[in-house]
Amino acid sequence: MLVLKRLQSLDEYMGFVHEISCDPCFRDPMLSTDEQVRCNLLDAPKKPLNQIFGVFEEGTVIGLFVFLILEDEKYMEMLVGLSKHQTAYGEMVSFLKQNFPGYHSDFVYNPNNFLLTSVLRDTGATFEKEQQKMVWKNEIIYQSPHQVELYSNKYKEQYFAIHSRDGYWTADKVIEAPDRFRVLLAIKDGEVVGYTDVTYTYRENEPFDIFVKQEHRKRGYAKAMMAKALELNRPNAMMLLMDIDHTAAIALYESLGFVKVHGENSVVAHILL
């Protein structure tokens, strides 16, 4: 018999976390670094927007999950999903459907996790492309002739006009989170031709979005913005996620000193519960 419980502490389940994290098929890419383990897992009991769930079979834990839940926005994201049992994933998703109807739910997980993929596919989830993780390993910053500036209010209208409207981090949410994001703009003759939203408060930061207008692509603007982001990010580390089949973009980041990290790729699935 399966039982799903809300948990207030993770102390007695760290052995289970370690066991799953050692399995290349089921380890969680959201727990790849010490900082991610702390932010997404260890600090979860102290965060009011996070809920922790355990799935048990005959009293033994077979699944452990942490979700960020934003009630006002009817949005949730799986921050941690650990199990080797399809029944645990199925029980978790069934619970969410029953208790959070109408919520948009994002699942970020290991693309090798065929059990979770099967459960999500059965719910009608949509899947994004697998993301290749890359980390910056170079000490030399590329020098670009292009103008790149930090966001300021004089560019607000242009930035909002070209910003992606897909996903959670829309332009307004990014601007309202200055304690998390640094926004860099590529400027040509006073016109915003591109932007990147990049975190800056972690030991390992990452760009959440990078965009260049169609008519200005292949001219080095994306490379210029990333070079500036790397410069401002020092001495912290930088990582990024890129569509695994986007060979041109991967080559661009390799030219900046990024290298592929094997075994830490991820995929994102979306469900309307």
ZATI-892645 format. One record per residue (C-alpha): residue number from 1; residue in three letters; x, y, z. Coordinates in pm, 1 decimal. Last residue first. Example, Ala and Ser with C-alpha at 12.3 -4.5 7.8 and 13.67 -1.06 7.14 Angstrom:
resi  resn  X  Y  Z
2  SER  1367.0  -106.0  714.0
1  ALA  1230.0  -450.0  780.0
# end
This chain:
resi  resn  X  Y  Z
273  LEU  -314.9  1998.6  -1359.2
272  LEU  -182.6  2189.7  -1660.4
271  ILE  144.3  2008.8  -1717.5
270  HIS  483.1  2119.9  -1849.2
269  ALA  795.8  1904.6  -1888.4
268  VAL  1154.7  2028.0  -1869.3
267  VAL  1463.3  1821.2  -1956.2
266  SER  1802.4  1810.3  -1790.9
265  ASN  2168.1  1733.3  -1859.7
264  GLU  2402.8  1657.0  -1570.9
263  GLY  2571.7  1334.9  -1691.2
262  HIS  2834.6  1501.6  -1908.2
261  VAL  2931.4  1862.5  -1852.1
260  LYS  3006.8  2037.2  -2181.6
259  VAL  3275.8  2305.4  -2181.0
258  PHE  3243.8  2684.5  -2183.1
257  GLY  3549.3  2892.6  -2279.7
256  LEU  3391.6  3170.6  -2485.2
255  SER  3444.5  2977.5  -2810.4
254  GLU  3265.8  2684.1  -2644.9
253  TYR  2970.6  2916.7  -2594.9
252  LEU  2952.5  2991.2  -2967.3
251  ALA  2996.9  2623.0  -3057.2
250  ILE  2703.5  2533.5  -2833.7
249  ALA  2497.7  2804.3  -3002.6
248  ALA  2575.9  2666.8  -3350.0
247  THR  2513.4  2305.6  -3242.8
246  HIS  2164.3  2362.4  -3108.8
245  ASP  2088.2  1987.7  -3084.7
244  ILE  2129.1  1963.6  -2706.3
243  ASP  1923.6  2274.7  -2648.0
242  MET  2145.0  2481.9  -2416.3
241  LEU  2174.5  2509.7  -2038.3
240  LEU  2425.3  2743.6  -1881.0
239  MET  2688.9  2756.2  -1610.2
238  MET  2892.5  3035.5  -1455.3
237  ALA  3125.8  3032.4  -1155.0
236  ASN  3172.7  3326.8  -922.2
235  PRO  3486.2  3546.9  -918.2
234  ARG  3373.7  3713.5  -1142.3
233  ASN  3015.0  3754.3  -1258.6
232  LEU  3065.0  4100.1  -1409.7
231  GLU  3318.8  3967.5  -1661.0
230  LEU  3114.6  3658.9  -1740.7
229  ALA  2802.2  3867.8  -1803.8
228  LYS  3002.8  4101.3  -2027.0
227  ALA  3128.3  3806.0  -2231.7
226  MET  2773.1  3670.7  -2247.4
225  MET  2645.2  3999.4  -2383.3
224  ALA  2922.5  4023.1  -2645.3
223  LYS  2871.3  3662.9  -2759.2
222  ALA  2499.9  3726.1  -2807.7
221  TYR  2578.8  4044.3  -3001.6
220  GLY  2837.5  3883.3  -3229.7
219  ARG  2692.5  3967.5  -3570.7
218  LYS  2517.5  3638.3  -3643.2
217  ARG  2183.1  3791.1  -3543.2
216  HIS  2092.9  4156.4  -3585.2
215  GLU  1792.3  4121.3  -3818.5
214  GLN  1640.7  3845.7  -3601.9
213  LYS  1655.5  4043.5  -3278.1
212  VAL  1893.7  3892.5  -3021.8
211  PHE  1780.6  3689.8  -2720.5
210  ILE  1929.7  3534.0  -2408.7
209  ASP  1726.0  3385.0  -2125.4
208  PHE  1789.9  3227.8  -1786.9
207  PRO  2163.1  3299.2  -1793.6
206  GLU  2340.1  3111.4  -1513.6
205  ASN  2516.0  3164.5  -1181.6
204  GLU  2733.1  2930.1  -975.3
203  ARG  2832.7  3079.5  -637.8
202  TYR  2492.8  3247.1  -638.7
201  THR  2381.2  3611.4  -637.2
200  TYR  2431.3  3697.0  -1007.0
199  THR  2150.6  3542.9  -1208.5
198  VAL  2138.1  3626.5  -1578.9
197  ASP  1869.8  3783.6  -1797.5
196  THR  2015.2  3846.9  -2143.6
195  TYR  1909.1  4109.5  -2391.9
194  GLY  1919.1  4198.4  -2760.4
193  VAL  1881.0  4473.6  -3019.1
192  VAL  1796.8  4757.4  -2780.6
191  GLU  1818.4  5067.5  -2999.0
190  GLY  2027.2  5374.2  -2911.1
189  ASP  2248.7  5339.3  -3217.9
188  LYS  2309.2  4970.7  -3141.2
187  ILE  2261.5  4845.2  -2783.4
186  ALA  2296.8  4493.8  -2642.8
185  LEU  2126.4  4483.7  -2304.6
184  LEU  2230.0  4309.8  -1983.1
183  VAL  1985.2  4225.5  -1705.6
182  ARG  2120.3  4114.3  -1365.3
181  PHE  1881.1  3890.3  -1179.2
180  ARG  1837.0  3766.7  -821.3
179  ASP  1815.5  4063.9  -583.8
178  PRO  1678.8  4271.9  -871.9
177  ALA  1367.4  4048.9  -879.7
176  GLU  1088.9  4285.8  -994.1
175  ILE  1270.8  4343.4  -1322.3
174  VAL  1273.5  3968.5  -1388.0
173  LYS  903.3  3935.1  -1301.8
172  ASP  809.2  4218.7  -1539.0
171  ALA  1015.5  4075.3  -1824.3
170  THR  866.1  3724.2  -1798.8
169  TRP  1031.2  3457.8  -1585.9
168  TYR  757.9  3192.0  -1571.9
167  GLY  777.9  3056.1  -1924.6
166  ASP  688.7  3209.6  -2258.5
165  ARG  648.2  3585.9  -2296.2
164  SER  1001.4  3633.0  -2428.9
163  HIS  1127.7  3990.8  -2408.5
162  ILE  1127.7  4206.2  -2721.7
161  ALA  874.9  4471.7  -2619.8
160  PHE  964.1  4460.3  -2248.9
159  TYR  1325.0  4554.0  -2322.8
158  GLN  1223.8  4835.2  -2560.0
157  GLU  978.8  4986.4  -2308.9
156  LYS  1223.1  4954.9  -2017.3
155  TYR  1526.4  5104.6  -2194.3
154  LYS  1520.9  5437.4  -2009.9
153  ASN  1454.8  5240.9  -1690.7
152  SER  1807.7  5098.6  -1682.4
151  TYR  1942.0  4756.5  -1776.8
150  LEU  2319.2  4709.2  -1766.6
149  GLU  2489.2  4799.7  -2091.2
148  VAL  2651.9  4620.9  -2384.7
147  GLN  2792.6  4816.4  -2678.6
146  HIS  2963.6  4596.3  -2936.7
145  PRO  3340.2  4598.5  -2995.6
144  SER  3378.2  4272.0  -2802.3
143  GLN  3664.0  4159.5  -2577.1
142  TYR  3647.1  3790.0  -2486.9
141  ILE  3728.5  3729.9  -2120.4
140  ILE  4024.3  3499.5  -2046.3
139  GLU  4004.9  3281.5  -1733.3
138  ASN  3832.4  2993.5  -1909.3
137  LYS  3639.3  2703.2  -1757.1
136  TRP  3277.6  2815.3  -1796.6
135  VAL  3026.6  2537.9  -1744.4
134  MET  2792.7  2366.7  -1992.1
133  LYS  2475.6  2164.9  -1932.8
132  GLN  2304.2  2032.0  -2244.8
131  GLN  1926.5  2070.4  -2223.5
130  GLU  1691.4  1808.2  -2364.9
129  LYS  1420.7  1967.2  -2575.9
128  GLU  1098.5  2077.8  -2411.1
127  PHE  824.8  1834.1  -2321.6
126  THR  446.8  1872.0  -2314.8
125  ALA  256.4  1674.1  -2053.8
124  GLY  -54.0  1473.3  -2148.0
123  THR  -83.0  1291.3  -1814.2
122  ASP  40.9  964.0  -1967.4
121  ARG  350.9  1145.6  -2094.2
120  LEU  425.3  1258.5  -1739.2
119  VAL  412.5  904.0  -1602.8
118  SER  630.1  766.5  -1884.4
117  THR  886.7  1046.7  -1851.6
116  LEU  900.1  986.1  -1476.3
115  LEU  990.4  621.2  -1534.1
114  PHE  1230.6  692.3  -1821.6
113  ASN  1458.0  901.2  -1601.2
112  ASN  1745.2  938.2  -1847.5
111  PRO  1632.9  1296.0  -1927.2
110  ASN  1699.6  1386.2  -1560.0
109  TYR  1443.2  1633.4  -1429.4
108  VAL  1279.1  1974.3  -1437.1
107  PHE  903.2  1937.1  -1390.5
106  ASP  684.5  2242.5  -1439.7
105  SER  326.7  2266.3  -1310.8
104  HIS  54.3  2506.2  -1416.8
103  TYR  -217.3  2486.9  -1155.4
102  GLY  -582.6  2435.7  -1250.3
101  PRO  -642.0  2162.6  -994.9
100  PHE  -393.1  2161.2  -706.2
99  ASN  -510.0  1891.8  -462.9
98  GLN  -638.1  1614.2  -688.1
97  LYS  -396.4  1670.0  -975.2
96  LEU  -105.0  1708.0  -735.0
95  PHE  -190.2  1384.5  -554.4
94  SER  -215.4  1196.0  -882.9
93  VAL  126.5  1332.8  -985.7
92  MET  285.9  1213.9  -662.0
91  GLU  122.1  870.5  -675.4
90  GLY  237.1  820.2  -1033.4
89  TYR  592.7  921.7  -949.2
88  ALA  595.4  679.1  -656.7
87  THR  440.3  400.8  -867.8
86  GLN  715.4  443.5  -1127.2
85  HIS  969.2  351.6  -861.4
84  LYS  1337.2  452.5  -868.5
83  SER  1267.5  778.9  -688.1
82  LEU  1393.6  1133.4  -637.8
81  GLY  1223.7  1450.9  -758.0
80  VAL  1359.0  1781.6  -630.6
79  LEU  1266.6  2137.9  -731.8
78  MET  937.0  2040.2  -892.1
77  GLU  773.6  2365.9  -995.8
76  MET  431.5  2502.0  -907.5
75  TYR  203.3  2774.1  -1040.2
74  LYS  -146.1  2884.7  -945.0
73  GLU  -22.1  3246.4  -944.8
72  ASP  -154.0  3333.9  -599.4
71  GLU  -76.2  2982.1  -472.7
70  LEU  290.4  2981.4  -567.0
69  ILE  416.8  2630.0  -485.0
68  LEU  785.7  2533.3  -504.5
67  PHE  786.8  2156.7  -488.8
66  VAL  1017.9  1910.0  -311.7
65  PHE  981.9  1536.5  -373.2
64  LEU  1103.9  1211.8  -213.8
63  GLY  999.3  868.6  -335.1
62  ILE  1037.7  509.4  -215.0
61  VAL  1035.2  570.3  162.0
60  THR  969.7  253.3  358.5
59  GLY  660.6  221.5  579.3
58  GLU  499.7  -52.3  373.2
57  GLU  546.1  166.1  65.0
56  PHE  607.4  533.0  133.1
55  VAL  589.2  844.4  -85.3
54  GLY  742.3  1151.2  75.2
53  PHE  641.4  1510.0  10.3
52  ILE  811.9  1840.0  85.7
51  GLN  639.4  2175.2  30.0
50  ASN  823.1  2496.4  -52.2
49  LEU  669.9  2844.6  -38.3
48  PRO  729.1  2878.9  337.1
47  LYS  1103.4  2802.4  308.0
46  LYS  1262.9  2656.6  620.6
45  PRO  1190.7  2289.9  536.6
44  ALA  1340.9  2345.8  187.7
43  ASP  1683.5  2459.9  311.6
42  LEU  1842.1  2115.0  272.3
41  LEU  1680.5  2037.2  -62.9
40  ASN  1663.5  2306.9  -330.0
39  CYS  1896.9  2570.0  -185.0
38  ARG  2146.3  2343.7  -3.6
37  VAL  2162.2  2069.9  -264.0
36  GLN  2178.0  2335.9  -537.6
35  GLU  2472.9  2503.1  -363.9
34  ASP  2655.9  2173.7  -324.1
33  THR  2619.2  2117.8  -698.7
32  SER  2426.1  1868.8  -915.2
31  LEU  2106.7  1862.6  -706.6
30  MET  1872.4  2012.2  -969.0
29  PRO  2010.6  1755.9  -1214.4
28  ASP  1835.2  1485.2  -1005.1
27  ARG  1979.2  1135.3  -999.3
26  PHE  1752.6  873.0  -1156.3
25  CYS  1932.5  721.0  -1453.9
24  PRO  2290.4  791.7  -1342.3
23  ASP  2224.5  636.6  -996.6
22  CYS  2440.8  787.7  -720.6
21  SER  2180.9  1055.2  -642.2
20  ILE  1922.4  785.0  -572.0
19  GLU  2131.0  632.7  -293.0
18  HIS  2241.2  969.4  -152.9
17  VAL  1882.4  1092.8  -123.2
16  PHE  1779.5  766.1  44.7
15  GLY  2059.0  806.6  299.6
14  MET  1945.7  1166.7  352.0
13  TYR  1596.7  1050.9  448.8
12  GLU  1618.2  1070.3  829.3
11  ASP  1712.5  1437.9  828.9
10  LEU  1457.7  1556.4  572.9
9  SER  1221.0  1736.0  807.8
8  GLN  864.6  1869.1  793.9
7  LEU  728.7  1606.1  554.7
6  ARG  392.1  1591.4  380.8
5  LYS  296.7  1226.9  345.1
4  LEU  197.1  1000.2  56.7
3  VAL  107.8  639.5  143.5
2  LEU  129.2  344.6  -95.7
1  MET  0.0  0.0  0.0
# end
